[in-house]
Each structure stands twice: as C-alpha cells, then as structure tokens.
Amino acid sequence: MSMVLFRQVPVSSPVHSLWAGTKMIAAFLISVVLMFRPSWLMLGIMIVFLLAIGYTARLPLNTLPRLPLLFWVLVAAGGLLNLAVGPKSVLAFFQIFVFGLVLVAASFLIAWTTPMGEIAPALAKLGAPLRRLRLPVDEWAVVVALMLRSLPLLLEEIRILRAARKLRPKDRLLERAADTALIDILTAAMAVATRRASELGEAITARGGTGQLTAHPSAPTRRDAFALGVVVAVCAGAVLLDWVI
C-alpha cells in the first residue's frame, strides 16, 4: 500500500489554501448527508464531487493508496456470502462498501491538502463552544493531531520491520513451523511506538507543553465561506434530486 496516507501532498492549489476547519466541516456535511440518504444516486454525486475536489487540488494519481489484492478478494468474498441471502443483500453490501470508501476518501483529502500542524488549532477552534461544558477540547485536539502525525511513522516502522524480517535466515524446518511473523512484527512495533511516544513527550515538554500545538493562529476567510457555500449547495442539490427521483 502506498505510504502517502496522512501526509500533505506538496502542491499549490486553492484547496490547499483553505482553513483546515473548513475541510473538516465539509467532510462532516458529506458524511451526514450520506448517512441519512445513502442511495446510489447520492453516492455517485458525492464521488464525482470528491473527484472534482481532487482535480482542483492538483493531486497526482500516485497519491491514491494501492490496496493489496487480498483486500479486493475479501470484498468479493463478502459479496458472494451475501449472494446466498439474495440479490438485494449483495446490493446493500456493496452500497455500504462504497459508502465507507467515500468517507475514507473525504478524510484522505483533508490529510493530503492540509499541514498536520493546522489540524489541532482548527479542532480547538471548532470545539470552542464545548469549553462552556468544561470539556477538555484542547486535550482532544492534541490527541488527534499527535495520532495523525505518528501514524505515518508507525506504518513506516512496520514496513522496515517486515523488510528486516524477510532478510533473516531460516535454516531449520522447525523454525519455519514455529514462525509467528505477525506477532513478532506487532510486538516490535509496539516497542518502537512506546519509545517514540516517550521521546515525543520529552520534546513537547521541552518546547512548552501541549498548549503550543493548539496555539497556532488560524481562522476562516471569505474563501472558506465560499467553499462551504459550494459544499452546502452540492449537498442540498443532491438531496433534492434524490428526493425528486
């Protein structure tokens, strides 16, 4: 699978210049609309809309993750299992599958067009009303931001561990039979993640604490208002068209 998952693609486009909170609100609106009206027409409209956003963002084709063959085999197996229930069950299965892909694609578009340093301030600003309920908004924003930053590093560590394990010689047949690759890689990945978390915590403390992660000045502009207006118009038009048809 391609490792360009939660990293910004370094290109210049109008989508990249939008506020991070605007993109998160747009993804939320799309998910809400599809949640209440997950028809094939709605899914098709949202797929075309996301493709248009990706084209506007000037994302290269190699940005898309290359899913392994096993993934598609499992999807086909799920369709075959539902075939025993009936054709409607198969249709519902693939409808849910496409629905999930659309939501994942919307999330990836945020990651590909937004610097990770802008995620935490945007989440803190969007969650500002919740502070009146004495909820730890800043802490939640920091957790999400650190998770998004650390996940690509963890995936890269797992890739390196897999490559190193393949180079290890296996001479005896007994060692091959007792080989537990998945458990060994996960154990090593947990150890590496724990070490990285400790180093990251020390670095954050040395730089003034987690408050610095949410203190980055960020605010929407007129361009963000126009972009949200386009998203609302597309969602409302799609719902109206689906209701009429």
RAJO-V310053 format. One record per pair of residues at least 4 apart in sequence whose C-alpha atoms are under 7 Angstrom apart, sorted by the first residue. I is the first residue (numbers start at 0). GAP is how many residues later the second one is. Records with the same first field share a line. If there is no record, write none. Layout:
# RAJO-V310053
I = GAP + GAP
This chain:
# RAJO-V310053
0 = 64 + 65 + 66 + 67
1 = 63 + 64
3 = 59
4 = 103
5 = 102 + 105 + 106 + 142 + 146
6 = 104 + 105
7 = 103 + 104 + 105 + 106 + 107
8 = 103 + 104
11 = 4
12 = 4 + 43 + 44 + 45
13 = 4 + 43
14 = 41 + 42 + 98
15 = 41 + 97 + 98
17 = 4 + 206
18 = 4 + 200 + 201 + 205
19 = 4 + 94 + 98 + 99 + 102
20 = 4 + 101 + 102 + 105
21 = 4 + 202 + 206
22 = 4 + 87
23 = 4
24 = 4
25 = 4 + 202 + 205
26 = 4 + 79 + 80
27 = 4
28 = 4
29 = 4 + 205
30 = 4 + 72
31 = 4
32 = 4 + 202
33 = 4 + 8
37 = 4 + 5
38 = 4
39 = 4
40 = 4 + 201
41 = 4 + 196 + 200
42 = 4 + 56
43 = 4
44 = 4 + 193
45 = 4
46 = 4 + 55
47 = 4
48 = 4
49 = 4
50 = 4
51 = 4
52 = 4
53 = 4 + 5
54 = 4
58 = 4
66 = 4
68 = 4
69 = 4
70 = 4
71 = 4
72 = 4
73 = 4
74 = 4
75 = 4
76 = 4
77 = 4
78 = 4 + 11 + 14
81 = 4 + 7 + 8
82 = 4 + 6 + 7
84 = 4
85 = 4
86 = 4
87 = 4
88 = 4
89 = 4
90 = 4
91 = 4
92 = 4
93 = 4
94 = 4
95 = 4
96 = 4
97 = 4
98 = 4
99 = 4
100 = 4
101 = 4
102 = 4
103 = 4
104 = 4
105 = 4
106 = 4
107 = 4
108 = 4
109 = 4
115 = 29 + 33
117 = 4
118 = 4 + 26
119 = 4 + 21 + 22 + 25 + 93 + 94
120 = 4 + 92 + 93 + 94 + 95 + 97
121 = 4 + 96
122 = 4 + 18
123 = 4 + 13 + 14 + 17 + 90
126 = 10
129 = 4 + 5 + 7
130 = 4 + 6
135 = 4
136 = 4
137 = 4 + 76
138 = 4
139 = 4
140 = 4
141 = 4 + 68 + 71
142 = 4
143 = 4
144 = 4
145 = 4
146 = 4
149 = 4
150 = 4
151 = 4
152 = 4
153 = 4 + 39
154 = 4
155 = 4
156 = 4 + 32
157 = 4 + 27 + 31
158 = 4
159 = 4
160 = 4 + 24
161 = 4 + 23
162 = 4
163 = 4
169 = 5 + 6
171 = 4
172 = 4
173 = 4
174 = 4
179 = 4
180 = 4
181 = 4
182 = 4
183 = 4
184 = 4
185 = 4
186 = 4
187 = 4
188 = 4
189 = 4
190 = 4
191 = 4
192 = 4
193 = 4
194 = 4
195 = 4
196 = 4
197 = 4
198 = 4
199 = 4
200 = 4
201 = 4
202 = 4
203 = 4 + 5 + 6
204 = 4
207 = 4
210 = 4
219 = 4
220 = 4
221 = 4
222 = 4
223 = 4
224 = 4
225 = 4
226 = 4
227 = 4
228 = 4
229 = 4
230 = 4
231 = 4
232 = 4
233 = 4
234 = 4
235 = 4
236 = 4
237 = 4
238 = 4
239 = 4
240 = 4
